[in-house]
Amino acid sequence: MFVMSPEMARRADEHAAKLVEEKKKKKKKKKKKKKKKEQYLAEREEKLKSLGLDSCDDIYVQKLVEVKAIAGEVEQEAQEMLEKIQGTSGGGASEVIPESDAPESASEADKSEDSGNPSDLN
């Protein structure tokens, strides 16, 4: 027959109290984590509604994030290309006619054709 000594009873009580305390801590931690997740989801839903995306699933939101990232990359590449083009066109021999000058030169060519005079074509 097993007889528990007072020392063994005290250790068993301490161990049981320790286990109960750990269990309470885990429960609090789990509850806190769940609350954070609910708060995050509520904020996310609010942001989606403000964007006009009331009923979206996670895949749709992920695709939107990917598209936004790709658009940023394309915009950055376009800006770099534009800077390269602007840097090389300043030293180049080709000259671009501004839009305001283009219609005038076109109308002058039309006038010379309409006159019918061969000397105007030269």
N, CA, C and O atoms as a GROMACS GRO file, in nm:
protein
  488
    1MET      N    1   0.083  -0.117   0.000
    1MET     CA    2   0.000   0.000   0.000
    1MET      C    3   0.089   0.126   0.000
    1MET      O    4   0.194   0.131   0.064
    2PHE      N    5   0.040   0.227  -0.077
    2PHE     CA    6   0.118   0.350  -0.092
    2PHE      C    7   0.066   0.453   0.007
    2PHE      O    8  -0.054   0.481   0.013
    3VAL      N    9   0.156   0.508   0.083
    3VAL     CA   10   0.121   0.614   0.178
    3VAL      C   11   0.199   0.739   0.136
    3VAL      O   12   0.321   0.736   0.122
    4MET      N   13   0.124   0.849   0.116
    4MET     CA   14   0.186   0.975   0.073
    4MET      C   15   0.231   1.053   0.197
    4MET      O   16   0.155   1.074   0.291
    5SER      N   17   0.354   1.092   0.192
    5SER     CA   18   0.408   1.171   0.302
    5SER      C   19   0.366   1.316   0.286
    5SER      O   20   0.329   1.357   0.176
    6PRO      N   21   0.371   1.395   0.391
    6PRO     CA   22   0.334   1.536   0.380
    6PRO      C   23   0.422   1.612   0.279
    6PRO      O   24   0.374   1.702   0.211
    7GLU      N   25   0.547   1.576   0.269
    7GLU     CA   26   0.638   1.639   0.173
    7GLU      C   27   0.594   1.608   0.030
    7GLU      O   28   0.594   1.697  -0.055
    8MET      N   29   0.557   1.485   0.003
    8MET     CA   30   0.511   1.444  -0.129
    8MET      C   31   0.379   1.514  -0.164
    8MET      O   32   0.358   1.554  -0.278
    9ALA      N   33   0.291   1.530  -0.067
    9ALA     CA   34   0.164   1.598  -0.088
    9ALA      C   35   0.187   1.744  -0.123
    9ALA      O   36   0.121   1.798  -0.212
   10ARG      N   37   0.280   1.808  -0.054
   10ARG     CA   38   0.313   1.948  -0.081
   10ARG      C   39   0.369   1.963  -0.222
   10ARG      O   40   0.328   2.054  -0.295
   11ARG      N   41   0.461   1.876  -0.264
   11ARG     CA   42   0.519   1.880  -0.399
   11ARG      C   43   0.412   1.855  -0.506
   11ARG      O   44   0.412   1.920  -0.611
   12ALA      N   45   0.323   1.764  -0.479
   12ALA     CA   46   0.214   1.735  -0.574
   12ALA      C   47   0.123   1.856  -0.589
   12ALA      O   48   0.081   1.890  -0.700
   13ASP      N   49   0.092   1.922  -0.478
   13ASP     CA   50   0.009   2.043  -0.483
   13ASP      C   51   0.079   2.156  -0.560
   13ASP      O   52   0.016   2.226  -0.640
   14GLU      N   53   0.209   2.173  -0.535
   14GLU     CA   54   0.285   2.275  -0.606
   14GLU      C   55   0.288   2.246  -0.757
   14GLU      O   56   0.271   2.335  -0.839
   15HIS      N   57   0.310   2.120  -0.790
   15HIS     CA   58   0.314   2.081  -0.931
   15HIS      C   59   0.178   2.104  -0.998
   15HIS      O   60   0.171   2.153  -1.110
   16ALA      N   61   0.071   2.066  -0.928
   16ALA     CA   62  -0.064   2.086  -0.982
   16ALA      C   63  -0.092   2.234  -1.001
   16ALA      O   64  -0.150   2.274  -1.103
   17ALA      N   65  -0.054   2.316  -0.905
   17ALA     CA   66  -0.073   2.461  -0.916
   17ALA      C   67   0.005   2.517  -1.034
   17ALA      O   68  -0.044   2.604  -1.106
   18LYS      N   69   0.126   2.466  -1.052
   18LYS     CA   70   0.210   2.511  -1.165
   18LYS      C   71   0.144   2.474  -1.298
   18LYS      O   72   0.141   2.555  -1.390
   19LEU      N   73   0.092   2.352  -1.307
   19LEU     CA   74   0.024   2.309  -1.430
   19LEU      C   75  -0.100   2.393  -1.458
   19LEU      O   76  -0.126   2.430  -1.573
   20VAL      N   77  -0.178   2.422  -1.353
   20VAL     CA   78  -0.298   2.504  -1.370
   20VAL      C   79  -0.260   2.645  -1.416
   20VAL      O   80  -0.327   2.701  -1.503
   21GLU      N   81  -0.154   2.702  -1.358
   21GLU     CA   82  -0.108   2.836  -1.397
   21GLU      C   83  -0.062   2.838  -1.543
   21GLU      O   84  -0.095   2.932  -1.615
   22GLU      N   85   0.012   2.738  -1.586
   22GLU     CA   86   0.056   2.730  -1.725
   22GLU      C   87  -0.063   2.720  -1.820
   22GLU      O   88  -0.064   2.780  -1.927
   23LYS      N   89  -0.162   2.642  -1.779
   23LYS     CA   90  -0.281   2.626  -1.861
   23LYS      C   91  -0.356   2.759  -1.874
   23LYS      O   92  -0.405   2.792  -1.982
   24LYS      N   93  -0.364   2.835  -1.765
   24LYS     CA   94  -0.430   2.966  -1.768
   24LYS      C   95  -0.353   3.061  -1.859
   24LYS      O   96  -0.414   3.137  -1.935
   25LYS      N   97  -0.219   3.059  -1.852
   25LYS     CA   98  -0.138   3.146  -1.936
   25LYS      C   99  -0.158   3.113  -2.083
   25LYS      O  100  -0.171   3.203  -2.166
   26LYS      N  101  -0.160   2.984  -2.115
   26LYS     CA  102  -0.182   2.943  -2.254
   26LYS      C  103  -0.318   2.988  -2.302
   26LYS      O  104  -0.333   3.033  -2.416
   27LYS      N  105  -0.418   2.976  -2.216
   27LYS     CA  106  -0.553   3.016  -2.253
   27LYS      C  107  -0.560   3.166  -2.277
   27LYS      O  108  -0.623   3.211  -2.373
   28LYS      N  109  -0.495   3.245  -2.189
   28LYS     CA  110  -0.492   3.391  -2.207
   28LYS      C  111  -0.420   3.427  -2.337
   28LYS      O  112  -0.465   3.513  -2.413
   29LYS      N  113  -0.307   3.360  -2.360
   29LYS     CA  114  -0.229   3.388  -2.481
   29LYS      C  115  -0.310   3.356  -2.606
   29LYS      O  116  -0.309   3.431  -2.703
   30LYS      N  117  -0.380   3.244  -2.603
   30LYS     CA  118  -0.462   3.203  -2.716
   30LYS      C  119  -0.576   3.302  -2.738
   30LYS      O  120  -0.609   3.337  -2.851
   31LYS      N  121  -0.636   3.347  -2.628
   31LYS     CA  122  -0.746   3.443  -2.636
   31LYS      C  123  -0.696   3.576  -2.693
   31LYS      O  124  -0.763   3.638  -2.776
   32LYS      N  125  -0.578   3.620  -2.648
   32LYS     CA  126  -0.519   3.745  -2.695
   32LYS      C  127  -0.487   3.736  -2.844
   32LYS      O  128  -0.512   3.830  -2.920
   33LYS      N  129  -0.433   3.621  -2.886
   33LYS     CA  130  -0.400   3.600  -3.026
   33LYS      C  131  -0.527   3.602  -3.112
   33LYS      O  132  -0.527   3.659  -3.221
   34LYS      N  133  -0.632   3.540  -3.062
   34LYS     CA  134  -0.758   3.538  -3.135
   34LYS      C  135  -0.817   3.678  -3.148
   34LYS      O  136  -0.871   3.715  -3.252
   35LYS      N  137  -0.805   3.756  -3.041
   35LYS     CA  138  -0.855   3.893  -3.043
   35LYS      C  139  -0.779   3.978  -3.144
   35LYS      O  140  -0.839   4.058  -3.215
   36LYS      N  141  -0.646   3.961  -3.149
   36LYS     CA  142  -0.563   4.033  -3.246
   36LYS      C  143  -0.604   3.998  -3.389
   36LYS      O  144  -0.613   4.085  -3.476
   37LYS      N  145  -0.627   3.870  -3.412
   37LYS     CA  146  -0.665   3.824  -3.545
   37LYS      C  147  -0.799   3.884  -3.585
   37LYS      O  148  -0.816   3.929  -3.699
   38GLU      N  149  -0.895   3.885  -3.493
   38GLU     CA  150  -1.026   3.942  -3.522
   38GLU      C  151  -1.015   4.092  -3.550
   38GLU      O  152  -1.082   4.144  -3.639
   39GLN      N  153  -0.930   4.161  -3.474
   39GLN     CA  154  -0.910   4.304  -3.496
   39GLN      C  155  -0.847   4.330  -3.633
   39GLN      O  156  -0.888   4.421  -3.705
   40TYR      N  157  -0.749   4.249  -3.668
   40TYR     CA  158  -0.685   4.263  -3.799
   40TYR      C  159  -0.786   4.242  -3.912
   40TYR      O  160  -0.790   4.319  -4.008
   41LEU      N  161  -0.867   4.136  -3.899
   41LEU     CA  162  -0.966   4.108  -4.002
   41LEU      C  163  -1.068   4.219  -4.012
   41LEU      O  164  -1.112   4.254  -4.122
   42ALA      N  165  -1.109   4.276  -3.898
   42ALA     CA  166  -1.206   4.385  -3.900
   42ALA      C  167  -1.146   4.507  -3.969
   42ALA      O  168  -1.214   4.571  -4.050
   43GLU      N  169  -1.020   4.541  -3.939
   43GLU     CA  170  -0.954   4.654  -4.004
   43GLU      C  171  -0.940   4.630  -4.154
   43GLU      O  172  -0.960   4.721  -4.235
   44ARG      N  173  -0.906   4.507  -4.190
   44ARG     CA  174  -0.890   4.474  -4.331
   44ARG      C  175  -1.022   4.488  -4.405
   44ARG      O  176  -1.027   4.542  -4.515
   45GLU      N  177  -1.129   4.439  -4.345
   45GLU     CA  178  -1.262   4.451  -4.406
   45GLU      C  179  -1.300   4.598  -4.424
   45GLU      O  180  -1.359   4.635  -4.526
   46GLU      N  181  -1.266   4.679  -4.324
   46GLU     CA  182  -1.295   4.823  -4.333
   46GLU      C  183  -1.221   4.885  -4.451
   46GLU      O  184  -1.279   4.961  -4.528
   47LYS      N  185  -1.093   4.851  -4.465
   47LYS     CA  186  -1.013   4.906  -4.575
   47LYS      C  187  -1.068   4.860  -4.709
   47LYS      O  188  -1.075   4.939  -4.803
   48LEU      N  189  -1.107   4.734  -4.719
   48LEU     CA  190  -1.162   4.683  -4.844
   48LEU      C  191  -1.294   4.752  -4.878
   48LEU      O  192  -1.319   4.785  -4.994
   49LYS      N  193  -1.376   4.775  -4.780
   49LYS     CA  194  -1.502   4.844  -4.804
   49LYS      C  195  -1.477   4.987  -4.849
   49LYS      O  196  -1.548   5.039  -4.936
   50SER      N  197  -1.376   5.052  -4.791
   50SER     CA  198  -1.345   5.188  -4.832
   50SER      C  199  -1.295   5.194  -4.976
   50SER      O  200  -1.310   5.296  -5.044
   51LEU      N  201  -1.237   5.084  -5.023
   51LEU     CA  202  -1.191   5.076  -5.162
   51LEU      C  203  -1.302   5.030  -5.257
   51LEU      O  204  -1.284   5.027  -5.378
   52GLY      N  205  -1.416   4.995  -5.199
   52GLY     CA  206  -1.528   4.950  -5.280
   52GLY      C  207  -1.523   4.801  -5.310
   52GLY      O  208  -1.590   4.755  -5.402
   53LEU      N  209  -1.448   4.728  -5.234
   53LEU     CA  210  -1.435   4.584  -5.254
   53LEU      C  211  -1.502   4.512  -5.137
   53LEU      O  212  -1.434   4.456  -5.050
   54ASP      N  213  -1.634   4.514  -5.135
   54ASP     CA  214  -1.709   4.460  -5.021
   54ASP      C  215  -1.693   4.310  -5.006
   54ASP      O  216  -1.658   4.262  -4.898
   55SER      N  217  -1.717   4.237  -5.110
   55SER     CA  218  -1.714   4.091  -5.099
   55SER      C  219  -1.598   4.034  -5.180
   55SER      O  220  -1.614   4.003  -5.298
   56CYS      N  221  -1.485   4.022  -5.116
   56CYS     CA  222  -1.366   3.966  -5.181
   56CYS      C  223  -1.315   3.850  -5.098
   56CYS      O  224  -1.327   3.847  -4.976
   57ASP      N  225  -1.258   3.755  -5.167
   57ASP     CA  226  -1.195   3.646  -5.095
   57ASP      C  227  -1.044   3.673  -5.086
   57ASP      O  228  -0.994   3.769  -5.146
   58ASP      N  229  -0.974   3.590  -5.012
   58ASP     CA  230  -0.831   3.612  -4.989
   58ASP      C  231  -0.751   3.607  -5.118
   58ASP      O  232  -0.656   3.683  -5.134
   59ILE      N  233  -0.788   3.519  -5.208
   59ILE     CA  234  -0.713   3.507  -5.334
   59ILE      C  235  -0.723   3.637  -5.414
   59ILE      O  236  -0.624   3.683  -5.471
   60TYR      N  237  -0.842   3.696  -5.417
   60TYR     CA  238  -0.863   3.821  -5.490
   60TYR      C  239  -0.775   3.932  -5.430
   60TYR      O  240  -0.713   4.009  -5.503
   61VAL      N  241  -0.771   3.939  -5.298
   61VAL     CA  242  -0.691   4.041  -5.230
   61VAL      C  243  -0.543   4.017  -5.259
   61VAL      O  244  -0.469   4.113  -5.283
   62GLN      N  245  -0.499   3.892  -5.256
   62GLN     CA  246  -0.359   3.861  -5.287
   62GLN      C  247  -0.325   3.902  -5.430
   62GLN      O  248  -0.217   3.956  -5.455
   63LYS      N  249  -0.415   3.877  -5.522
   63LYS     CA  250  -0.391   3.916  -5.662
   63LYS      C  251  -0.382   4.067  -5.674
   63LYS      O  252  -0.300   4.118  -5.751
   64LEU      N  253  -0.466   4.140  -5.600
   64LEU     CA  254  -0.460   4.286  -5.603
   64LEU      C  255  -0.324   4.335  -5.553
   64LEU      O  256  -0.266   4.428  -5.610
   65VAL      N  257  -0.274   4.273  -5.448
   65VAL     CA  258  -0.143   4.310  -5.394
   65VAL      C  259  -0.034   4.282  -5.498
   65VAL      O  260   0.056   4.363  -5.517
   66GLU      N  261  -0.042   4.167  -5.564
   66GLU     CA  262   0.056   4.132  -5.667
   66GLU      C  263   0.052   4.231  -5.783
   66GLU      O  264   0.156   4.276  -5.831
   67VAL      N  265  -0.069   4.265  -5.827
   67VAL     CA  266  -0.084   4.360  -5.938
   67VAL      C  267  -0.027   4.496  -5.900
   67VAL      O  268   0.039   4.561  -5.981
   68LYS      N  269  -0.053   4.538  -5.777
   68LYS     CA  270  -0.001   4.666  -5.732
   68LYS      C  271   0.152   4.664  -5.730
   68LYS      O  272   0.215   4.763  -5.768
   69ALA      N  273   0.210   4.554  -5.686
   69ALA     CA  274   0.356   4.542  -5.683
   69ALA      C  275   0.414   4.545  -5.824
   69ALA      O  276   0.513   4.612  -5.850
   70ILE      N  277   0.351   4.473  -5.915
   70ILE     CA  278   0.398   4.469  -6.055
   70ILE      C  279   0.384   4.607  -6.118
   70ILE      O  280   0.472   4.651  -6.191
   71ALA      N  281   0.274   4.674  -6.090
   71ALA     CA  282   0.254   4.808  -6.145
   71ALA      C  283   0.362   4.904  -6.096
   71ALA      O  284   0.410   4.989  -6.172
   72GLY      N  285   0.400   4.890  -5.970
   72GLY     CA  286   0.507   4.974  -5.916
   72GLY      C  287   0.639   4.947  -5.986
   72GLY      O  288   0.714   5.040  -6.016
   73GLU      N  289   0.667   4.819  -6.012
   73GLU     CA  290   0.790   4.784  -6.082
   73GLU      C  291   0.791   4.839  -6.224
   73GLU      O  292   0.891   4.893  -6.269
   74VAL      N  293   0.679   4.825  -6.292
   74VAL     CA  294   0.669   4.874  -6.431
   74VAL      C  295   0.684   5.025  -6.433
   74VAL      O  296   0.752   5.080  -6.520
   75GLU      N  297   0.622   5.092  -6.338
   75GLU     CA  298   0.633   5.238  -6.332
   75GLU      C  299   0.777   5.280  -6.309
   75GLU      O  300   0.824   5.377  -6.369
   76GLN      N  301   0.847   5.209  -6.222
   76GLN     CA  302   0.987   5.240  -6.195
   76GLN      C  303   1.073   5.216  -6.319
   76GLN      O  304   1.159   5.298  -6.351
   77GLU      N  305   1.050   5.105  -6.390
   77GLU     CA  306   1.125   5.077  -6.512
   77GLU      C  307   1.097   5.182  -6.619
   77GLU      O  308   1.188   5.226  -6.690
   78ALA      N  309   0.971   5.223  -6.630
   78ALA     CA  310   0.935   5.325  -6.729
   78ALA      C  311   1.005   5.456  -6.698
   78ALA      O  312   1.053   5.525  -6.788
   79GLN      N  313   1.010   5.491  -6.570
   79GLN     CA  314   1.077   5.614  -6.530
   79GLN      C  315   1.226   5.608  -6.564
   79GLN      O  316   1.284   5.706  -6.610
   80GLU      N  317   1.289   5.492  -6.540
   80GLU     CA  318   1.430   5.476  -6.573
   80GLU      C  319   1.452   5.487  -6.723
   80GLU      O  320   1.548   5.552  -6.767
   81MET      N  321   1.364   5.426  -6.802
   81MET     CA  322   1.377   5.432  -6.948
   81MET      C  323   1.359   5.575  -6.997
   81MET      O  324   1.430   5.621  -7.087
   82LEU      N  325   1.265   5.646  -6.938
   82LEU     CA  326   1.240   5.784  -6.976
   82LEU      C  327   1.363   5.870  -6.946
   82LEU      O  328   1.400   5.957  -7.025
   83GLU      N  329   1.424   5.847  -6.831
   83GLU     CA  330   1.545   5.923  -6.797
   83GLU      C  331   1.658   5.892  -6.894
   83GLU      O  332   1.733   5.982  -6.932
   84LYS      N  333   1.672   5.765  -6.935
   84LYS     CA  334   1.775   5.728  -7.033
   84LYS      C  335   1.749   5.798  -7.166
   84LYS      O  336   1.840   5.852  -7.228
   85ILE      N  337   1.623   5.795  -7.209
   85ILE     CA  338   1.587   5.856  -7.337
   85ILE      C  339   1.613   6.006  -7.334
   85ILE      O  340   1.667   6.062  -7.430
   86GLN      N  341   1.574   6.070  -7.226
   86GLN     CA  342   1.595   6.214  -7.214
   86GLN      C  343   1.743   6.248  -7.208
   86GLN      O  344   1.786   6.351  -7.259
   87GLY      N  345   1.821   6.162  -7.147
   87GLY     CA  346   1.965   6.184  -7.137
   87GLY      C  347   2.035   6.170  -7.271
   87GLY      O  348   2.129   6.244  -7.299
   88THR      N  349   1.990   6.076  -7.356
   88THR     CA  350   2.055   6.054  -7.485
   88THR      C  351   2.002   6.148  -7.592
   88THR      O  352   2.076   6.180  -7.685
   89SER      N  353   1.879   6.194  -7.583
   89SER     CA  354   1.823   6.279  -7.689
   89SER      C  355   1.881   6.420  -7.684
   89SER      O  356   1.876   6.490  -7.785
   90GLY      N  357   1.934   6.463  -7.572
   90GLY     CA  358   1.994   6.596  -7.561
   90GLY      C  359   2.121   6.607  -7.644
   90GLY      O  360   2.149   6.714  -7.698
   91GLY      N  361   2.199   6.501  -7.655
   91GLY     CA  362   2.325   6.504  -7.728
   91GLY      C  363   2.312   6.452  -7.869
   91GLY      O  364   2.409   6.457  -7.945
   92GLY      N  365   2.196   6.401  -7.908
   92GLY     CA  366   2.178   6.341  -8.040
   92GLY      C  367   2.157   6.445  -8.147
   92GLY      O  368   2.126   6.561  -8.118
   93ALA      N  369   2.172   6.403  -8.274
   93ALA     CA  370   2.157   6.494  -8.386
   93ALA      C  371   2.012   6.505  -8.430
   93ALA      O  372   1.975   6.603  -8.495
   94SER      N  373   1.930   6.408  -8.396
   94SER     CA  374   1.791   6.414  -8.440
   94SER      C  375   1.715   6.516  -8.357
   94SER      O  376   1.733   6.527  -8.236
   95GLU      N  377   1.630   6.588  -8.427
   95GLU     CA  378   1.554   6.694  -8.361
   95GLU      C  379   1.406   6.659  -8.372
   95GLU      O  380   1.358   6.623  -8.479
   96VAL      N  381   1.336   6.670  -8.263
   96VAL     CA  382   1.194   6.642  -8.262
   96VAL      C  383   1.119   6.774  -8.278
   96VAL      O  384   1.149   6.873  -8.211
   97ILE      N  385   1.022   6.774  -8.370
   97ILE     CA  386   0.944   6.894  -8.394
   97ILE      C  387   0.835   6.901  -8.288
   97ILE      O  388   0.760   6.805  -8.271
   98PRO      N  389   0.825   7.011  -8.217
   98PRO     CA  390   0.719   7.024  -8.118
   98PRO      C  391   0.582   7.018  -8.184
   98PRO      O  392   0.568   7.054  -8.301
   99GLU      N  393   0.483   6.973  -8.112
   99GLU     CA  394   0.348   6.957  -8.168
   99GLU      C  395   0.292   7.089  -8.218
   99GLU      O  396   0.219   7.091  -8.317
  100SER      N  397   0.325   7.198  -8.153
  100SER     CA  398   0.272   7.328  -8.195
  100SER      C  399   0.328   7.369  -8.331
  100SER      O  400   0.259   7.440  -8.406
  101ASP      N  401   0.451   7.327  -8.367
  101ASP     CA  402   0.511   7.360  -8.496
  101ASP      C  403   0.468   7.264  -8.607
  101ASP      O  404   0.470   7.302  -8.724
  102ALA      N  405   0.432   7.145  -8.574
  102ALA     CA  406   0.400   7.043  -8.674
  102ALA      C  407   0.281   7.083  -8.762
  102ALA      O  408   0.292   7.070  -8.884
  103PRO      N  409   0.170   7.129  -8.710
  103PRO     CA  410   0.058   7.164  -8.798
  103PRO      C  411   0.091   7.279  -8.893
  103PRO      O  412   0.040   7.283  -9.005
  104GLU      N  413   0.176   7.372  -8.850
  104GLU     CA  414   0.211   7.484  -8.937
  104GLU      C  415   0.290   7.435  -9.058
  104GLU      O  416   0.263   7.478  -9.170
  105SER      N  417   0.386   7.348  -9.037
  105SER     CA  418   0.466   7.300  -9.149
  105SER      C  419   0.382   7.214  -9.241
  105SER      O  420   0.405   7.213  -9.362
  106ALA      N  421   0.285   7.142  -9.188
  106ALA     CA  422   0.197   7.060  -9.271
  106ALA      C  423   0.105   7.150  -9.354
  106ALA      O  424   0.079   7.120  -9.470
  107SER      N  425   0.057   7.258  -9.295
  107SER     CA  426  -0.031   7.347  -9.371
  107SER      C  427   0.046   7.420  -9.479
  107SER      O  428  -0.011   7.451  -9.584
  108GLU      N  429   0.175   7.449  -9.459
  108GLU     CA  430   0.257   7.513  -9.562
  108GLU      C  431   0.276   7.419  -9.680
  108GLU      O  432   0.274   7.463  -9.795
  109ALA      N  433   0.293   7.290  -9.654
  109ALA     CA  434   0.309   7.193  -9.762
  109ALA      C  435   0.180   7.183  -9.841
  109ALA      O  436   0.184   7.170  -9.964
  110ASP      N  437   0.066   7.188  -9.774
  110ASP     CA  438  -0.062   7.183  -9.844
  110ASP      C  439  -0.080   7.304  -9.933
  110ASP      O  440  -0.130   7.291 -10.044
  111LYS      N  441  -0.040   7.422  -9.888
  111LYS     CA  442  -0.053   7.544  -9.967
  111LYS      C  443   0.031   7.536 -10.094
  111LYS      O  444  -0.014   7.577 -10.201
  112SER      N  445   0.151   7.482 -10.083
  112SER     CA  446   0.239   7.474 -10.200
  112SER      C  447   0.182   7.375 -10.302
  112SER      O  448   0.198   7.396 -10.422
  113GLU      N  449   0.116   7.268 -10.257
  113GLU     CA  450   0.055   7.174 -10.349
  113GLU      C  451  -0.067   7.234 -10.417
  113GLU      O  452  -0.092   7.208 -10.535
  114ASP      N  453  -0.143   7.313 -10.345
  114ASP     CA  454  -0.266   7.370 -10.398
  114ASP      C  455  -0.239   7.479 -10.502
  114ASP      O  456  -0.324   7.500 -10.589
  115SER      N  457  -0.128   7.546 -10.496
  115SER     CA  458  -0.103   7.657 -10.588
  115SER      C  459  -0.081   7.608 -10.731
  115SER      O  460  -0.109   7.681 -10.825
  116GLY      N  461  -0.033   7.486 -10.747
  116GLY     CA  462  -0.014   7.430 -10.878
  116GLY      C  463   0.109   7.484 -10.949
  116GLY      O  464   0.138   7.439 -11.060
  117ASN      N  465   0.178   7.575 -10.893
  117ASN     CA  466   0.296   7.633 -10.951
  117ASN      C  467   0.416   7.544 -10.923
  117ASN      O  468   0.446   7.521 -10.806
  118PRO      N  469   0.487   7.493 -11.024
  118PRO     CA  470   0.599   7.404 -11.004
  118PRO      C  471   0.712   7.469 -10.927
  118PRO      O  472   0.788   7.398 -10.862
  119SER      N  473   0.726   7.598 -10.931
  119SER     CA  474   0.835   7.664 -10.862
  119SER      C  475   0.812   7.663 -10.710
  119SER      O  476   0.906   7.674 -10.632
  120ASP      N  477   0.684   7.651 -10.668
  120ASP     CA  478   0.654   7.646 -10.526
  120ASP      C  479   0.693   7.513 -10.463
  120ASP      O  480   0.714   7.506 -10.342
  121LEU      N  481   0.703   7.408 -10.544
  121LEU     CA  482   0.735   7.277 -10.491
  121LEU      C  483   0.883   7.267 -10.453
  121LEU      O  484   0.919   7.183 -10.370
  122ASN      N  485   0.968   7.349 -10.510
  122ASN     CA  486   1.112   7.344 -10.481
  122ASN      C  487   1.141   7.409 -10.354
  122ASN      O  488   1.257   7.415 -10.313
   0.00000   0.00000   0.00000
